[in-house]
Amino acid sequence: MRHRALPHRPWPPKYIGTPKIYLATVLDAFSRRLLGYAMGEHHDAALVGASLKMATATRGGRKDGTIFHSVRGSEY
């Protein structure tokens, strides 16, 4: 029996011979502006470090009083 496509039904991800690509982003909580991002084949601290490095460069270097908050993820 085939399932019919229904509105508002979740679409399961399909990985058919395609490697996973992970994305790490850094958003400004006030402006919701994307400050930095990085993509990679591994979900690790190096990926997060690269996105933080880009965010720091976007803001013109290190700023005193900047707080980085992660909702989840031990990599952060």
N, C-alpha and C positions, 0 to 999 in steps of 0.2 A: 504494500500500500504506500503510495507516495503522499507526502505531506504537502498540502497547498501552502503557498506563500501568503501569509496573513500580515496585515499592517501591524506595526508596533511589536513585531516578533523579533527577538534578537537574531542577528546573523552570526553564525559561528565562523571564526577565522579559519582560513584554509592556507596551509603552507604546502605547496606542491613543488618540491625541488627548489624552493627559494630560501636562501638563508635569512635569518631574522636580522633586522637592523634595529638597534635601540637608539632612542632619542632622549637626551637630557636637556632640560631647559631651565633658564633662570628668568623669572618674571619680577618686575617691580610691583610690589603689593599695592602701592598707591595708584600709580598710573596704569597698571596692567600692561606695561610696555615690555616686549621681549628684549632682554638685555644680552642674553647669550644662549648658545645652543651648541650641541655636539652630537654627532652620530657615530656609531661604531657597531662592530659585530659582537662585542662583549659588554655585559651590564656590570660595570665595575667602577672603582673609585677613579681610575684614569679618565673615564668618560665624563664623570661629574667634574673633575678638576679642569678638563678642557672647557666645559661650559662656563665654569666660574671664571676662568682666565679671560674668556671672551667678554663676559659681563663686566669684569673689572676694566678691560680696555675700552669698552663702550662708554663707561662712566668717566673715563679720563684718569684712570689709576686708582690707587687705594684711597678710600675716604674714611676718616675717623667717624666712629659712631654707626657704621654700617652693620646691620644685623642680617645674618642669613638664617632662614628658618625652613626646615624641611618637615613636611607633613608625615612622610614615611620614607623608609629606605635607609638601610645601614650604610650605604655608600656615601651618603651625605655627611 
